[in-house]
Amino acid sequence: MLDLGFDPAFTLDAKLGTAFTIPLDFCGYPREQPFLPIFVNAYVPPQPTPERCFAFGQALAHAIEREGRRAVVLASGGLSHYPGTPQYPHPAIDTGWRRGICATC
């Protein structure tokens, strides 16, 4: 990743919230399945541009191929703060989101 212009941080001590485990559960992966969580700063500046995120995805694919591995990329996020609940298909986009304020936070 460094050779491709990225310097991701790494830790073995981070606690994972349900934002990472709920998508795995819904896709039927067992909790014992190894996975690599990747956090993208989406809340406070400096946030990466969509182009930078796309370039990171390309670099990640390159790194996985270079290691001779196969991987599934499962992304979670977007407009809804309610994954796994009946409210999931109904994001609150009309109550502050357009002004740049998260209406559900």
WOWO-V629189 format. One record per run of one state. SS is the DSSP state (H for helix, E for strand, - for the rest). FROM is the first residue (numbers start at 1). TO is the last residue. If there is no record, write none. Layout:
SS	FROM	TO
SS	FROM	TO
//
This chain:
-	1	1
H	2	4
-	5	17
H	18	26
-	27	49
H	50	66
-	67	96
H	97	99
-	100	105
//
